């Protein structure tokens, strides 16, 4: 007798219940990793630049003179209230950093994902259809190369070719200085703000600045998707319903794109959740390479300044985003494929 399929509601509640211990473990790791270094974050960031009395006052204000257990409980409470602390170097709430600089990262990662899905699914589907042909081999080699190439190195190559040699695209920044100064920041998303205010010259300038970093980050993720889509298309093409479609006289192009394609995408949806972490880590390197003022760029700056409070807050935010996306992908996957709920 076949085992009954778990309802989507039961699966969702079970998955949400598992989030809490996973989130607690992740937050605990972040907290104690930030305290592996000797001393405290205030001394690490400002030691030698402020008198000892002022350092003591700052340590007390930040709560670093409390016992470690008390700091840990306070940290969990702050995270529950979405309070990620205040930076030491520039005295900014980390939530302000996330809102102001997170818009740049959101804009970059969204368009990078568009590039990744377009290139990865398109080329993977083509490679699966043209199995063992010259095009298939070339596409597989392309996927291996872009996935294995570090984000900063691929970014440097793109800057050298399209920026320095050909002069087609800008190589750094989110927009030209004069545009960035004059554009009203209603949403902090430059493309959206340019559309809202009907400033098409600014829209074009922002798009030109976005192409290289988004393509660099997107191609790295596309390398994973190319191989995954190709393998799943080949497996799907062996199914009985594909043979039945061919027996009915349906042309090969329709068999691939209308019948095999949808089922081949089910595992891709699952892997997309795992790629969010890769996208976030790649965004840090890409933003640094292209001087893109996102959260990753700020994270590197705070690391260089040894501002561990800011680093802890930003990494905690990244962890929350990754968990949220992973759970969302699980729900979508369970909705698409009921076998996931067994």
N, C-alpha and C positions, 0 to 999 in steps of 0.2 A: 504493500500500500504506500502510495506517495506521501511524503511528508508535507503537511499543509504549509502554505506560504505565510510568513508573518505579515500582519497588516503594516501598512506604511506608517500609521500612527504609532504602533508599538515599536517599530524599528527606530523611528525618530526619537521617541522618549528614551529608549535604551542608549542610542548614540549620544544624546544630550547628557544622560547620567554619567557616561564614560568621560565626558569632557572635563568634569570637575576635578577628578584625581589627576588627569593629564595636565590640566592647567596648573594645579597646585605643584606638581613635580617640576614643571617648567619654570614657574616663578621662583621656586626654591633654588633651583640651579642658577638662575640669573642672579639672585640675591647673594648667594655665597661665592659665586665666581667673581663678583665685583669686590669681594672682600678678601680675596686670596692674597693680594699685595699687602705688604706691611704698612702700618699706619692707617690713616683715614683719607677719604677723597679730598677734604678741604686742605689738609697739609700737602697732599700730592699735587694739587693744582696751584696752591698759593704759597706754599712753604718757601721762605726766603724772600718773598716779595711784600709780606705784611709783618708788622710787629707781632710778637707772640700773644699779647693780650687780645689783639683783634682776631687772631687765628682762633683763640679759645672761644671768643664770642661767636664766631661763625660756626665752629664745631657744635656749640651748644644750641644755636638756632637751627642747625640741620639735624640735631638729635644724635650726633655721633659720640656724645659723651655718655649715652645710655648703654645699658647692657645689650649684648648682641640679640638676645631673645626678644627684648622690647623693641629693638630696631626692626626685627623680622616681622613681628606682629603689626607694628606701625606701617611697614612696607605693604603687607597684604591688605591692610585696611585702606591705604591710599590708592592702591591699584583698583580695589572694589569701587572706589569713588572716582576712578579715572583721573586721579591726581598723581602725576609721574615725577613730581619734585620740581626743584628750581635749579637752573644751571649755576655753577660757581663762577665761571669766567665772565659771563655777561649778565648774570642775575635775571634771567628770563625764565618764566614758567615753561617747563618742557611741553606742556599742552599747546602753548603759543608757537613753539618751534614746530610741533607736529601739524598744526593748522596752517601756518604760513608756508613752511617748506614742504609739508606733506602734499600740498596741491601740485607742486612741481613733480614730485615722485609719482603721484597718481596719474598725472597727465602722461608722463614718460612710460610708466608700466602699462597703462591702457593701450597706447599705440604700439608698444613693443609686443603686447599680446596679440593685437590685430595682425602685426607682421608675422608673428610666430604661427598663428593659426592659418593665415593665408598661404604662407610659404610651406609650412610643415604638412598641412593636410593636402594642399594642391599637389606638391611634388611627391608626397607619399602615395597618394592615389594613382598618380601617373606611373610611378615606379612599379606599383603592384600590378597595374594593367599591362605594362610592357616588361614583364618579368624576363630577366637574363638578357635583355637587349643592351645596346650601347648606352641608351638613355637611362636605363635602370642602373647600370654600373656607375655612370657619371653622377646620378642623383645620390646614390648611396655614398660615394666618395665625398661629395659636397657636404652631406649631412655629418659624416665623421669628422671632416676638417673643421667645420664651423662649431661643432660641439666641443671638440678637443682644444680649440683655440681660446686662450684666456680673453676675457672681455676687454681688458685694457689694451692688449696687443691688437685685437681686431679693431678696436677704436682708433689706435694710433695709425694703423694701415688705412682706415677710412679717412682720417684727417689728412694724411699725407697725399692720398690719391685725389679725393674729391674736393679737398680744401686748398692744399698748397699747390699741387701740380695742375689740376684742372680749374680750380677757382670757382667751382659751381656752388658750393655750399659753405656756410659759416662753420667754423670748427669748435666754437665754445660759446657758452652762455645760453640763456633761455630766449633771449631776444636782443636786438641791438640796444645799446645804452639809451639812445634818445627815445626809442619806442617804450622801453621798460620804465622810463621816467614819466612818460606822458599817459600811459595806459591806465585808466581807472581799474582798480582791483576789486571788483564786486564779489567775484567767487574765488579769486586767486588762481583760477584756471584761465590762462591767457587766451586760449582758443575760444573758450566760451565767452569771456569778457569782450573779446574783439567782435564776436558775432552780436552780442547784446547791444553794443554801442555802434554797430554798423561800420566799424573801422576796418575795411578790407585790406588796406595797405599794411596795417599791423598784423592782420590775420596771415597774410602772405609771409611776412617777416618771421612770425612765430613758427609757421609750418616749415620754413627753410631751416630754422635752427633746430627743429624737432627731428628732421629726417635722419641725420647721422646717428644720434644716440639711440633713437627708437629702433632703427634698422640693426644697429650693432647688438643691442640687447635681445631683440626679437629673433635674429638669426641663430643665436646660441640656443634658445629654446626650440627653434624650428628643427635643429639637428636631432633632437630627441624625438619630436613628433614624426619626422620623415620616416625613421626606422619603424616606429610603432605602427603608424598607419599602413605602411607597406606590408608588414608581417600580418596584420589583422585582415587586410584585404585578401592576401594570398590564402589565409585560413578560411575566410568566409567564402571564397570562390570554390572551395571544395564541398560546400554544403549541398544537400539534396535539392533544396528549393532553387539553387542556382542551376543545377542540371535540369530541373523541370522547366525553368524559364527558357533555357537554351532549346530544350526539346519542343517548346511551343513556337519556336522560330523567332524569338526576340533577339534583336541584334546585340552584338557583344558590348557596344557602348552603353546601351540601356541596361544590360545585365549588371555592368560594373557600377554605373552611376546611380541607378534607381533601386537596385536590389541589394548589392553587396555593400554599398557605401554606408548606409544607415547602420547596419549591424556592426560594421568595422569600427564605427565611431564610439561604441559603448566603452571599450577599454580606454579610449583616449580621454573621455570625460573623467575617468578615475585618475589617470596620470596627471591631468591638469591641476588637480589639487596639490600633488606633490611638487609640481613645477613652480608653485607660488613661492616656496622657500628659495628655490634657485633663482627666480626672478628678483626677489628681494636682495639676495646676496650679489647678484650681477648688477643690480641697480647701484649699489654702493661703489663698485669699481667703475661703472659707466659714468656715473655722475661726477666722480673725481676726474676721470679722463677728459670729459667734455666741459668741466667747470659748470656743471648743471646744479643750480642751487636747491637741491632736494634734501630729504632727510638723510640719505646716504652721505651726501657731501658734508652736511653738518656733523654727522656721526664721526667722520674721519677728522674733522677739525677739532671736535671735543676730545677725541682720543689723543691727538697730538698735544692738546693742552692738559691732558690727564684729568679732565673733568669727568670723573666716574659717575657722578650723580646724573649728568646729562646722558652719558652712555647707557647707564642702567635704565633710565626712563625710555630712551629710544628703542633699546633692544627689547624691553618689555612690551612696548607698543607693537613692534614687529612680530613678537611671539603671539600676541592676541590676534593680529590680523591673519597670521598663518593658520592658527587654530580655527578661526571663524570661516575662512575659505575652505579649509579641509572638511569641516562639518557640512558646509553648504554643498560641496561637491558630492559628499556621501549621500545627502538627501536627493540631489538631482539624479545620481546614478541609481539609487534604489527606485526612484520613480520611473526611470527609463527601463531598467532591467529588474523585474521582480525576483530573479534568481539571487540577487544580492541580499535579499531579506531572509534567506533560509537560515 
